[in-house]
């Protein structure tokens, strides 16, 4: 099943927020992304139906195994691309914004090459 960029963004956001807090709610995701409550509710419904997210009785979101795999992959892409752009001299704010767009469209092959290059020349690890 294909997951669109917006779904990847939601999963990555849940992942990031769960690193900061044990409990993540749809409202937290919406606030973080700047999305409306109806938009987030619809997305969570789709992600739940597709098996990427579970929601408990109190409304707390948890990534399933497949949801976590996607989220971790997107987070890795985001951090590596951000670091690479900063190493190239791009302003950090711009690097983060650009990485957010690039992470969804770059091929696995190109990303692997960029990651390997960065690891050779910038030993800082995530």
C-alpha positions as CSV (number, residue, x, y, z in Angstrom):
1,X,0.0,0.0,0.0
2,X,1.3,3.4,-1.0
3,X,1.6,6.1,1.7
4,X,1.4,9.7,0.4
5,X,3.7,12.5,1.6
6,X,1.0,13.9,4.0
7,X,0.7,10.5,5.6
8,X,4.5,10.3,6.0
9,X,4.5,13.7,7.6
10,X,1.8,12.7,10.1
11,X,3.7,9.6,11.0
12,X,7.0,11.4,11.4
13,X,5.3,14.1,13.5
14,X,3.8,11.4,15.8
15,X,7.3,9.9,16.1
16,X,8.9,13.2,16.9
17,X,6.3,14.1,19.5
18,X,6.5,10.7,21.1
19,X,10.2,11.2,21.7
20,X,9.3,14.3,23.7
21,X,6.2,13.0,25.5
22,X,4.8,9.6,26.4
23,X,1.4,10.6,25.3
24,X,0.5,12.0,21.8
25,X,-2.9,13.2,20.8
26,X,-4.3,14.2,17.5
27,X,-4.6,17.8,18.8
28,X,-0.8,17.8,19.5
29,X,-0.1,16.6,15.9
30,X,-2.4,19.3,14.5
31,X,-0.7,22.0,16.6
32,X,2.8,20.9,15.6
33,X,1.9,20.8,11.9
34,X,-0.4,23.8,11.9
35,X,-3.3,21.7,10.5
36,X,-7.0,22.0,11.4
37,X,-8.7,19.5,13.7
38,X,-10.9,18.0,10.9
39,X,-7.9,17.5,8.7
40,X,-6.0,15.7,11.4
41,X,-9.0,13.6,12.4
42,X,-9.5,12.5,8.8
43,X,-5.8,11.7,8.4
44,X,-5.7,9.7,11.7
45,X,-8.8,7.8,10.6
46,X,-7.0,6.8,7.3
47,X,-3.7,6.0,9.1
48,X,-5.6,3.8,11.6
49,X,-7.6,2.0,8.9
50,X,-4.3,1.3,7.0
51,X,-2.6,-0.1,10.1
52,X,-0.1,2.7,10.7
53,X,-1.5,4.1,13.9
54,X,-3.6,2.8,16.8
55,X,-5.8,5.0,19.0
56,X,-6.6,4.0,22.6
57,X,-9.8,4.8,24.5
58,X,-8.4,8.1,25.8
59,X,-7.5,9.2,22.3
60,X,-3.7,8.7,22.6
61,X,-1.9,7.8,19.4
62,X,0.6,5.0,19.0
63,X,2.5,4.0,15.9
64,X,2.2,0.4,14.9
65,X,5.2,-1.5,13.8
66,X,4.7,-0.5,10.2
67,X,3.9,3.1,11.2
68,X,7.1,3.3,13.3
69,X,9.2,1.9,10.4
70,X,7.9,4.6,8.0
71,X,8.3,7.3,10.7
72,X,11.9,6.3,11.6
73,X,12.8,6.2,7.9
74,X,11.4,9.7,7.3
75,X,13.0,11.1,10.5
76,X,16.4,9.6,9.4
77,X,16.1,11.1,5.9
78,X,15.1,14.5,7.4
79,X,18.0,14.6,9.8
80,X,20.6,13.4,7.3
81,X,19.5,15.7,4.6
82,X,19.3,18.7,7.0
83,X,22.9,18.0,8.2
84,X,24.2,17.6,4.7
85,X,22.7,20.9,3.6
86,X,24.1,22.6,6.7
87,X,27.5,21.1,5.9
88,X,27.2,22.6,2.4
89,X,26.7,26.0,3.9
90,X,22.9,26.3,3.8
91,X,21.4,28.3,6.6
92,X,20.0,25.8,9.2
93,X,16.4,27.1,9.0
94,X,16.4,26.8,5.2
95,X,18.1,23.4,5.4
96,X,15.4,22.0,7.6
97,X,12.6,23.3,5.4
98,X,14.3,22.0,2.2
99,X,15.0,18.6,3.8
100,X,11.4,18.3,4.7
101,X,10.4,18.6,1.1
102,X,13.3,16.5,-0.3
103,X,12.9,13.6,2.1
104,X,9.6,12.5,0.5
105,X,10.8,12.3,-3.1
106,X,14.5,11.3,-3.1
107,X,15.2,7.8,-4.3
108,X,16.6,5.2,-1.8
109,X,19.8,5.0,-3.9
110,X,20.5,8.8,-3.9
111,X,19.7,9.0,-0.2
112,X,22.0,6.1,0.7
113,X,24.8,7.7,-1.3
114,X,24.3,11.1,0.5
115,X,24.1,9.4,3.9
116,X,27.3,7.5,3.2
117,X,29.1,10.7,2.0
118,X,27.9,12.6,5.1
119,X,29.1,9.9,7.4
120,X,32.6,9.9,5.9
121,X,33.0,13.7,6.2
122,X,30.8,14.5,9.2
123,X,31.1,11.9,11.9
124,X,28.4,13.4,14.0
125,X,25.7,10.7,14.5
126,X,22.0,10.9,15.3
